[in-house]
Amino acid sequence: MADEETEVPDSTAVRVALWRAMHVQVDPPPHVLEDEIGLQLAGPDNGWRGRPDMDPAGTRGFRAAIVARARFIEDLVAEEARRGVGQYVVLGAGLDTFAQRRPEIASRLRVFEVDQPGPQAWKRRRLVELGFGVPDWLRLVPVDFEASESWWEQLGAAGFDPGEPAVVVSTGVTMYLTRDATAATLRQLAGLALGSTLAMTFLLPTELLDDADRPGLRASESGARAAGTPFISFYTPQEMLALAHEAGLEDAHHVAGRTLAERYFADRTDGLRPSSGEDLLVATT
């Protein structure tokens, strides 16, 4: 049993959930992603929108980037499900709400959410308290990364079939890991069954960001360091692709954050656009 004080969601996971809700509550439609379930799970106090990190104007680019990457992932999962892929793995799931918001797709899959034991026990309780429950097709997979537990072994124990194709995603995680740890994860994923897809986000070095977005990245770095979870890894697209190829993922490509801006925000008249700084690696086996 995890210590009681660890049975709370990570502060970053909560922030992401609240930004997703703010997109619905503050930004005009059409909404790129509609997610207020994460807000229900987090259950913040009534003054949550007054927090400094929730300033509607100051966080526009960040929350747009968060909903853009989530929409991209969900479009990818929906497309792969239509192709017959039956397994979806979320590494570092946090307050992900795909299973609750998109049951018409999720219930046709086996969805595996991998996270630390304490926060995941908390999430399980909240899902039950809010009436969502944990259906059989949703597997919450606790992995104590600090104790060097193997997420791959725990995934198998939860019913994951390595012989069947899967979609595996990791968003907002690589910046907290060493390059060696990310390389090890990529090598593991290179062994997925033929027809599997990986999507992984990564932070760009400061010099590759738009000038207007650099202060925001520095502020995020400072906040993460103060919270005890410093950013330790940044990658150029070429470096991330090289890491994937070295791991055995030959069919890998880079998806720039600007591509998501063009895909999901091009017709908006309110000027809402994702901030630069986070791109994606997408690879298939």
Residue frames relative to the residue before (quaternion, step in Angstrom):
aa qw qx qy qz dx dy dz
M 1.0000 0.0000 0.0000 0.0000 0.00 0.00 0.00
A 0.4286 -0.7029 0.4996 0.2696 3.59 -0.81 0.95
D 0.5918 -0.5456 0.4443 0.3933 3.53 -1.21 0.52
E 0.6204 -0.5966 0.3593 0.3605 3.53 -1.04 0.84
E 0.6812 0.5096 -0.3128 0.4223 3.58 0.91 -0.85
T 0.6506 0.4963 -0.3294 0.4711 3.61 1.20 -0.34
E 0.5972 0.5824 -0.3663 0.4122 3.60 1.21 -0.22
V 0.5138 0.5511 -0.4721 0.4577 3.52 0.68 1.19
P 0.5573 -0.6087 0.4281 0.3683 3.58 -1.11 0.52
D 0.5982 -0.5493 0.4468 0.3751 3.53 -1.22 0.52
S 0.5685 -0.6261 0.4073 0.3448 3.60 -0.98 0.82
T 0.6221 0.5341 -0.3446 0.4571 3.58 1.09 -0.65
A 0.6354 0.5273 -0.3281 0.4589 3.59 1.00 -0.81
V 0.6430 0.5105 -0.3203 0.4725 3.57 1.01 -0.80
R 0.6466 0.5287 -0.3240 0.4444 3.58 0.90 -0.90
V 0.6440 0.5162 -0.3171 0.4671 3.58 0.95 -0.87
A 0.6537 0.5132 -0.3138 0.4592 3.59 0.93 -0.88
L 0.6796 0.4846 -0.2932 0.4661 3.58 0.94 -0.85
W 0.6289 0.5182 -0.3418 0.4680 3.61 1.02 -0.68
R 0.6278 0.5271 -0.3392 0.4615 3.57 1.02 -0.75
A 0.6550 0.4917 -0.3075 0.4845 3.57 1.01 -0.78
M 0.6330 0.5433 -0.3344 0.4385 3.59 0.99 -0.80
H 0.5786 0.5829 -0.3765 0.4287 3.57 1.07 -0.66
V 0.6838 0.4668 -0.2756 0.4885 3.57 1.01 -0.83
Q 0.7433 0.4534 -0.2268 0.4365 3.55 0.90 -0.94
V 0.7773 0.3532 -0.1632 0.4943 3.60 1.07 -0.70
D 0.7297 0.4086 -0.2416 0.4921 3.59 0.89 -0.89
P 0.4887 -0.6699 0.4651 0.3100 3.61 -0.98 0.77
P 0.5527 -0.5857 0.4560 0.3789 3.60 -1.16 0.42
P 0.5325 -0.1008 -0.8301 -0.1313 1.49 -2.40 0.72
H 0.3834 -0.7245 0.5270 0.2245 3.55 -1.02 0.80
V 0.4909 -0.6724 0.4780 0.2800 3.53 -0.94 0.95
L 0.7686 -0.0130 0.0391 0.6384 3.56 1.13 -0.76
E 0.1851 -0.7723 0.5974 0.1118 3.57 -0.97 0.84
D 0.2336 0.7746 -0.5453 0.2194 3.55 -0.31 1.29
E 0.1029 0.7672 -0.6249 0.1020 3.53 -0.42 1.29
I 0.4501 0.6836 -0.4573 0.3478 3.58 1.27 0.11
G 0.6021 0.5514 -0.3563 0.4545 3.59 1.08 -0.68
L 0.6136 0.5373 -0.3321 0.4737 3.57 1.10 -0.72
Q 0.6422 0.5140 -0.3212 0.4693 3.58 0.98 -0.82
L 0.6492 0.5158 -0.3164 0.4609 3.56 0.96 -0.84
A 0.6871 0.4930 -0.2902 0.4479 3.56 0.84 -0.99
G 0.1213 -0.8491 0.5049 0.0971 3.57 1.06 -0.75
P 0.1417 0.8190 -0.5466 0.1017 3.63 0.80 0.90
D 0.6098 -0.5318 0.4095 0.4215 3.58 -1.23 0.19
N 0.7161 -0.4964 0.2903 0.3956 3.55 -1.27 0.41
G 0.7004 0.4759 -0.2788 0.4530 3.59 1.13 -0.46
W 0.2903 0.8144 -0.4779 0.1553 3.58 1.22 0.23
R 0.6642 0.5137 -0.3228 0.4367 3.60 1.02 -0.69
G 0.6240 0.5303 -0.3417 0.4612 3.57 1.28 -0.10
R 0.4311 0.6974 -0.4673 0.3308 3.58 1.28 0.01
P 0.5953 -0.5874 0.4010 0.3740 3.63 -1.04 0.67
D 0.7133 0.4446 -0.2693 0.4702 3.60 0.99 -0.77
M 0.6511 0.4743 -0.3247 0.4956 3.60 1.29 0.21
D 0.2971 0.7720 -0.5150 0.2246 3.59 1.24 0.18
P 0.4636 -0.7295 0.4162 0.2824 3.62 -0.47 1.14
A 0.7116 0.4399 -0.2706 0.4763 3.59 0.91 -0.87
G 0.7123 0.4948 -0.2642 0.4219 3.56 0.85 -0.98
T 0.7486 0.3843 -0.2124 0.4968 3.59 1.18 -0.49
R 0.3024 0.7928 -0.4950 0.1869 3.61 1.22 0.15
G 0.7095 0.4692 -0.2735 0.4491 3.56 0.75 -1.05
F 0.6463 0.5277 -0.3228 0.4469 3.57 1.00 -0.80
R 0.7097 0.4456 -0.2909 0.4617 3.59 0.77 -0.97
A 0.5981 0.5429 -0.3660 0.4622 3.58 1.14 -0.56
A 0.6480 0.5101 -0.3188 0.4672 3.59 1.00 -0.80
I 0.6434 0.5323 -0.3211 0.4468 3.57 1.01 -0.82
V 0.7094 0.4320 -0.2807 0.4811 3.61 0.84 -0.89
A 0.5966 0.5652 -0.3675 0.4353 3.60 1.12 -0.57
R 0.6894 0.4624 -0.3010 0.4694 3.59 0.83 -0.92
A 0.6379 0.5250 -0.3347 0.4532 3.60 1.01 -0.76
R 0.6505 0.5064 -0.3166 0.4693 3.58 0.98 -0.82
F 0.6264 0.5362 -0.3355 0.4555 3.57 0.99 -0.82
I 0.6638 0.5020 -0.3024 0.4646 3.58 0.90 -0.94
E 0.6922 0.4811 -0.2931 0.4511 3.58 0.84 -0.92
D 0.6115 0.5192 -0.3512 0.4829 3.60 1.08 -0.63
L 0.6375 0.5289 -0.3167 0.4621 3.57 1.03 -0.82
V 0.6684 0.4960 -0.3016 0.4649 3.59 0.88 -0.94
A 0.6503 0.5163 -0.3189 0.4570 3.60 0.94 -0.87
E 0.6528 0.5147 -0.3101 0.4614 3.59 0.98 -0.85
E 0.6820 0.4764 -0.2915 0.4722 3.58 0.92 -0.90
A 0.6111 0.5369 -0.3520 0.4630 3.61 1.07 -0.67
R 0.6355 0.5180 -0.3310 0.4672 3.60 1.01 -0.75
R 0.6635 0.4925 -0.3004 0.4764 3.58 1.15 -0.59
G 0.6214 -0.5823 0.3271 0.4096 3.57 1.27 -0.09
V 0.4270 0.6709 -0.4919 0.3545 3.61 1.23 0.14
G 0.2022 -0.8499 0.4836 0.0539 3.55 -0.76 1.06
Q 0.7223 0.3811 -0.2465 0.5218 3.61 1.25 0.08
Y 0.0549 -0.7845 0.6176 -0.0100 3.54 -1.01 0.91
V 0.0849 -0.8097 0.5806 -0.0114 3.57 -0.65 1.19
V 0.1165 -0.7748 0.6197 0.0460 3.57 -0.87 1.01
L 0.1799 -0.7932 0.5766 0.0770 3.57 -0.47 1.22
G 0.7967 0.0954 -0.1208 0.5844 3.59 -0.63 1.11
A 0.0288 0.8900 -0.4548 0.0170 3.54 0.96 0.99
G 0.1685 -0.8104 0.5467 0.1262 3.62 1.01 -0.67
L 0.7439 -0.3412 0.2882 0.4971 3.56 -0.88 -1.00
D 0.1244 0.8016 -0.5643 0.1532 3.56 0.96 0.88
T 0.1225 -0.8267 0.5484 0.0292 3.59 -0.89 0.92
F 0.2479 0.7951 -0.5199 0.1898 3.60 1.18 0.39
A 0.6728 0.5179 -0.3090 0.4286 3.59 0.84 -0.94
Q 0.7010 0.4542 -0.2703 0.4789 3.58 1.05 -0.72
R 0.7285 0.4431 -0.2435 0.4622 3.60 1.00 -0.78
R 0.7988 0.2398 -0.1055 0.5415 3.58 1.06 -0.71
P 0.0615 0.8509 -0.5202 0.0387 3.61 0.80 0.93
E 0.5701 0.6008 -0.3904 0.4021 3.59 1.15 -0.48
I 0.6963 0.3811 -0.2505 0.5541 3.58 1.23 -0.49
A 0.6854 0.5242 -0.2975 0.4085 3.57 0.77 -1.06
S 0.6651 0.5238 -0.3181 0.4267 3.60 0.96 -0.77
R 0.6354 0.4962 -0.3340 0.4883 3.59 1.27 -0.21
L 0.6819 0.4379 -0.2607 0.5247 3.55 1.34 -0.08
R 0.3359 -0.6067 0.6289 0.3515 3.48 -1.41 -0.15
V 0.1435 -0.8093 0.5688 0.0302 3.54 -0.51 1.26
F 0.0983 -0.7984 0.5939 0.0134 3.57 -0.72 1.12
E 0.0941 -0.7832 0.6136 0.0347 3.58 -0.66 1.12
V 0.1382 -0.8049 0.5761 0.0342 3.57 -0.54 1.22
D 0.2360 0.7630 -0.5736 0.1820 3.58 -0.78 1.02
Q 0.6971 -0.4462 0.3536 0.4358 3.54 -1.37 0.10
P 0.6196 -0.6070 0.3470 0.3567 3.62 -0.98 0.79
G 0.6853 0.5088 -0.3101 0.4188 3.61 0.81 -0.95
P 0.7025 0.4446 -0.2784 0.4809 3.62 0.70 -0.99
Q 0.6601 0.5087 -0.3272 0.4455 3.57 1.03 -0.68
A 0.6027 0.5279 -0.3546 0.4820 3.60 1.10 -0.64
W 0.6198 0.5370 -0.3246 0.4713 3.57 1.06 -0.79
K 0.6753 0.4953 -0.2981 0.4581 3.58 0.88 -0.94
R 0.6154 0.5464 -0.3481 0.4489 3.58 0.98 -0.79
R 0.6613 0.5029 -0.3060 0.4649 3.58 0.93 -0.91
R 0.6657 0.5052 -0.3091 0.4539 3.57 0.92 -0.88
L 0.6263 0.5325 -0.3427 0.4548 3.62 0.99 -0.75
V 0.6595 0.4875 -0.3026 0.4857 3.56 1.03 -0.80
E 0.6606 0.5253 -0.3074 0.4396 3.59 0.89 -0.95
L 0.7264 0.4323 -0.2388 0.4779 3.58 1.01 -0.80
G 0.5694 -0.6461 0.3542 0.3645 3.57 1.29 0.03
F 0.4921 0.6532 -0.4433 0.3669 3.60 1.23 0.13
G 0.2130 -0.7971 0.5301 0.1957 3.56 1.01 -0.81
V 0.3822 -0.6773 0.5684 0.2686 3.53 -1.35 -0.13
P 0.2156 -0.8104 0.5309 0.1222 3.61 -0.01 1.26
D 0.6879 -0.5155 0.3228 0.3961 3.55 -1.23 0.46
W 0.6811 0.4989 -0.3038 0.4415 3.59 1.05 -0.66
L 0.6494 0.4500 -0.3180 0.5240 3.59 1.30 -0.05
R 0.0684 -0.8110 0.5810 -0.0042 3.57 -0.53 1.19
L 0.1825 -0.7647 0.6111 0.0921 3.57 -0.65 1.13
V 0.1228 -0.8374 0.5325 -0.0051 3.55 -0.36 1.32
P 0.1741 -0.8089 0.5518 0.1047 3.63 -0.26 1.18
V 0.0227 0.7836 -0.6190 0.0470 3.55 -0.90 0.97
D 0.2572 -0.7600 0.5804 0.1395 3.56 -0.73 1.09
F 0.2174 -0.8163 0.5244 0.1068 3.56 0.06 1.31
E 0.6307 0.5514 -0.3373 0.4295 3.59 1.04 -0.73
A 0.6927 0.4193 -0.2637 0.5242 3.57 1.20 -0.51
S 0.4722 -0.7106 0.4011 0.3335 3.57 1.36 0.28
E 0.2392 0.7560 -0.5664 0.2248 3.57 0.98 0.77
S 0.4498 -0.6855 0.5059 0.2680 3.57 -1.10 0.70
W 0.3460 -0.7442 0.5305 0.2123 3.57 -0.53 1.17
W 0.6091 0.5637 -0.3590 0.4271 3.59 1.08 -0.63
E 0.6676 0.4852 -0.3010 0.4779 3.59 0.95 -0.85
Q 0.6550 0.5075 -0.3128 0.4643 3.58 0.97 -0.83
L 0.6128 0.5485 -0.3373 0.4582 3.56 1.08 -0.72
G 0.6593 0.5033 -0.3006 0.4708 3.56 0.96 -0.88
A 0.6496 0.5221 -0.3140 0.4548 3.56 1.00 -0.81
A 0.6760 0.4880 -0.2843 0.4734 3.58 1.19 -0.58
G 0.6830 -0.5204 0.2811 0.4287 3.58 1.26 0.06
F 0.4244 0.6928 -0.4810 0.3296 3.58 1.22 0.14
D 0.2431 -0.7720 0.5751 0.1189 3.57 -0.92 0.95
P 0.2885 -0.7933 0.5079 0.1717 3.63 -0.30 1.20
G 0.6274 0.5502 -0.3400 0.4337 3.58 1.22 -0.25
E 0.6837 0.4295 -0.2725 0.5233 3.58 1.30 -0.12
P 0.5571 -0.6298 0.4142 0.3486 3.60 -1.01 0.70
A 0.0821 -0.7914 0.6058 0.0045 3.54 -1.20 0.61
V 0.3132 -0.6475 0.6382 0.2745 3.50 -1.42 0.16
V 0.0516 -0.7894 0.6117 0.0001 3.58 -0.80 1.02
V 0.0271 -0.8152 0.5785 -0.0110 3.58 -0.75 1.01
S 0.0379 -0.7563 0.6531 0.0108 3.51 -1.24 0.66
T 0.0614 0.8111 -0.5760 0.0810 3.58 -0.34 1.23
G 0.8479 0.1489 -0.1275 0.4927 3.52 -1.02 0.87
V 0.5543 0.6295 -0.3728 0.3968 3.58 1.14 0.59
T 0.6692 0.5696 -0.3340 0.3410 3.60 0.77 -1.02
M 0.6061 0.5784 -0.3741 0.3977 3.61 1.05 -0.55
Y 0.6796 0.4804 -0.2810 0.4779 3.59 1.23 -0.46
L 0.6788 0.4939 -0.2707 0.4712 3.59 1.28 -0.28
T 0.5282 -0.5873 0.4955 0.3613 3.54 -1.23 0.43
R 0.6416 -0.5116 0.3956 0.4124 3.54 -1.24 0.36
D 0.6369 0.5346 -0.3300 0.4468 3.60 1.00 -0.79
A 0.6535 0.5110 -0.3191 0.4582 3.59 0.98 -0.82
T 0.6574 0.4907 -0.3138 0.4781 3.59 0.97 -0.79
A 0.6283 0.5290 -0.3336 0.4627 3.59 1.02 -0.79
A 0.6416 0.5206 -0.3216 0.4625 3.60 0.99 -0.81
T 0.6399 0.5125 -0.3241 0.4721 3.59 1.01 -0.80
L 0.6593 0.5069 -0.3120 0.4594 3.59 0.93 -0.85
R 0.6311 0.5192 -0.3411 0.4646 3.60 1.00 -0.74
Q 0.6354 0.5203 -0.3304 0.4652 3.57 1.00 -0.78
L 0.7042 0.4728 -0.2648 0.4587 3.56 0.89 -0.94
A 0.5657 0.5916 -0.3900 0.4218 3.59 1.15 -0.43
G 0.6697 0.4973 -0.2893 0.4696 3.56 1.25 -0.39
L 0.3812 0.7239 -0.4898 0.3012 3.59 1.24 0.19
A 0.6535 -0.5299 0.3742 0.3900 3.54 -1.23 0.53
L 0.6330 -0.5340 0.4093 0.3829 3.54 -1.20 0.62
G 0.7648 0.3312 -0.2582 0.4886 3.56 -0.90 0.95
S 0.5151 0.6297 -0.4216 0.4006 3.56 1.29 0.16
T 0.2190 -0.7662 0.5941 0.1099 3.55 -1.28 0.49
L 0.1443 -0.7640 0.6252 0.0678 3.54 -1.08 0.86
A 0.0068 -0.7573 0.6527 0.0193 3.56 -1.10 0.79
M 0.0409 0.8085 -0.5785 0.1003 3.56 -0.69 1.15
T 0.2927 -0.7518 0.5610 0.1851 3.59 -0.85 0.92
F 0.0191 -0.7763 0.6295 0.0292 3.55 -1.29 0.43
L 0.4451 -0.6861 0.5136 0.2596 3.54 -1.19 0.63
L 0.3989 -0.7090 0.5371 0.2231 3.53 -1.07 0.82
P 0.5669 -0.5542 0.4661 0.3928 3.60 -1.17 0.43
T 0.6703 -0.5465 0.3276 0.3805 3.56 -1.09 0.73
E 0.6704 0.5371 -0.3159 0.4028 3.58 0.91 -0.88
L 0.6648 0.4946 -0.3123 0.4647 3.62 1.19 -0.32
L 0.5506 0.6121 -0.3961 0.4065 3.59 1.27 -0.08
D 0.5660 -0.5288 0.4874 0.4030 3.53 -1.28 0.33
D 0.6311 -0.5684 0.3678 0.3786 3.58 -1.06 0.76
A 0.6751 0.5227 -0.3024 0.4237 3.58 0.92 -0.90
D 0.7069 0.4786 -0.2610 0.4507 3.59 1.15 -0.55
R 0.5082 0.6844 -0.4161 0.3165 3.60 1.20 -0.29
P 0.6404 0.5083 -0.3577 0.4512 3.65 0.88 -0.69
G 0.6348 0.5378 -0.3304 0.4456 3.58 1.04 -0.73
L 0.6443 0.5067 -0.3227 0.4733 3.57 1.01 -0.78
R 0.6487 0.5115 -0.3254 0.4602 3.57 0.95 -0.82
A 0.6412 0.5112 -0.3219 0.4731 3.58 1.04 -0.76
S 0.6418 0.5149 -0.3210 0.4690 3.60 1.01 -0.78
E 0.6308 0.5300 -0.3249 0.4642 3.57 1.00 -0.84
S 0.6644 0.5089 -0.3004 0.4577 3.56 0.91 -0.92
G 0.6670 0.5015 -0.2997 0.4624 3.57 0.96 -0.87
A 0.6523 0.5108 -0.3158 0.4624 3.57 0.98 -0.82
R 0.6421 0.5179 -0.3209 0.4653 3.56 1.02 -0.81
A 0.6607 0.5101 -0.3037 0.4594 3.58 0.97 -0.86
A 0.6785 0.4805 -0.2811 0.4794 3.58 1.13 -0.65
G 0.5402 -0.6459 0.3901 0.3726 3.59 1.28 -0.05
T 0.6733 0.4243 -0.2994 0.5263 3.58 1.28 0.29
P 0.0409 -0.8589 0.5103 0.0130 3.60 0.56 1.14
F 0.4873 -0.6005 0.5388 0.3343 3.53 -1.27 0.51
I 0.0589 -0.8334 0.5494 0.0098 3.58 -0.72 1.00
S 0.7917 0.2609 -0.1455 0.5328 3.61 1.17 -0.28
F 0.0039 -0.7561 0.6535 -0.0363 3.53 -0.97 1.02
Y 0.1143 -0.8113 0.5726 0.0302 3.58 -1.05 0.72
T 0.3641 -0.6275 0.6235 0.2915 3.52 -1.20 0.55
P 0.6431 -0.5112 0.3727 0.4315 3.63 -1.13 0.36
Q 0.6428 0.5298 -0.3277 0.4458 3.58 0.99 -0.81
E 0.6478 0.5150 -0.3174 0.4630 3.59 1.01 -0.79
M 0.6710 0.4897 -0.3113 0.4615 3.59 0.92 -0.82
L 0.6392 0.5084 -0.3269 0.4754 3.59 1.00 -0.77
A 0.6369 0.5211 -0.3317 0.4614 3.59 0.98 -0.78
L 0.6303 0.5320 -0.3255 0.4622 3.57 1.01 -0.82
A 0.6605 0.5060 -0.3021 0.4653 3.58 0.97 -0.87
H 0.6703 0.4957 -0.3024 0.4621 3.58 0.92 -0.89
E 0.6425 0.5176 -0.3207 0.4652 3.59 1.00 -0.79
A 0.6653 0.5021 -0.2962 0.4664 3.57 1.14 -0.62
G 0.6055 -0.5779 0.3513 0.4196 3.58 1.27 -0.22
L 0.5386 0.5877 -0.4116 0.4417 3.58 1.29 0.20
E 0.1348 -0.8457 0.5135 0.0537 3.54 0.16 1.29
D 0.7216 0.3880 -0.2295 0.5255 3.58 1.05 -0.79
A 0.3163 0.7414 -0.5167 0.2886 3.56 0.38 1.28
H 0.0150 0.8000 -0.5998 0.0054 3.54 -1.07 0.70
H 0.4796 -0.6710 0.5103 0.2436 3.50 -1.33 0.49
V 0.1132 -0.7620 0.6348 0.0603 3.56 -0.98 0.92
A 0.2877 -0.7866 0.5249 0.1514 3.58 -0.43 1.20
G 0.5871 -0.5737 0.4397 0.3646 3.53 -1.15 0.63
R 0.6038 0.5668 -0.3519 0.4364 3.58 1.09 -0.66
T 0.5904 0.5638 -0.3631 0.4491 3.58 1.14 -0.59
L 0.6515 0.5011 -0.3140 0.4752 3.58 1.01 -0.79
A 0.6045 0.5515 -0.3536 0.4532 3.58 1.07 -0.71
E 0.6754 0.4864 -0.2898 0.4726 3.57 0.95 -0.88
R 0.6803 0.5107 -0.2937 0.4361 3.56 1.00 -0.81
Y 0.8340 0.2739 -0.0965 0.4691 3.58 0.80 -1.02
F 0.7764 0.3516 -0.1744 0.4931 3.62 1.16 -0.36
A 0.4006 0.7753 -0.4404 0.2110 3.60 1.26 -0.17
D 0.7683 0.3860 -0.2037 0.4683 3.60 0.90 -0.83
R 0.4554 0.6913 -0.4594 0.3220 3.60 1.22 0.10
T 0.2937 -0.7671 0.5500 0.1509 3.55 -1.10 0.76
D 0.6102 0.5839 -0.3443 0.4101 3.61 1.29 -0.07
G 0.5373 -0.6608 0.3879 0.3522 3.59 1.27 0.07
L 0.4327 0.6963 -0.4735 0.3222 3.61 1.23 0.10
R 0.1295 0.7724 -0.6069 0.1356 3.55 -0.77 1.11
P 0.5333 -0.6204 0.4573 0.3487 3.61 -1.09 0.61
S 0.4744 -0.6224 0.5325 0.3226 3.56 -1.15 0.60
S 0.4681 -0.6410 0.5175 0.3196 3.56 -1.21 0.44
G 0.4826 0.6939 -0.4660 0.2617 3.55 -1.24 0.30
E 0.7770 0.2199 -0.1414 0.5727 3.59 1.16 -0.50
D 0.0597 -0.7888 0.6117 -0.0090 3.55 -0.80 1.10
L 0.3786 -0.7289 0.5250 0.2231 3.57 -1.29 0.08
L 0.2559 -0.6767 0.6655 0.1837 3.47 -1.36 0.54
V 0.0172 -0.7746 0.6322 0.0000 3.57 -0.88 0.95
A 0.0455 0.8068 -0.5836 0.0794 3.59 -0.76 1.02
T 0.1706 -0.7668 0.6106 0.1007 3.53 -1.22 0.58
T 0.3623 -0.7283 0.5415 0.2123 3.53 -1.18 0.60
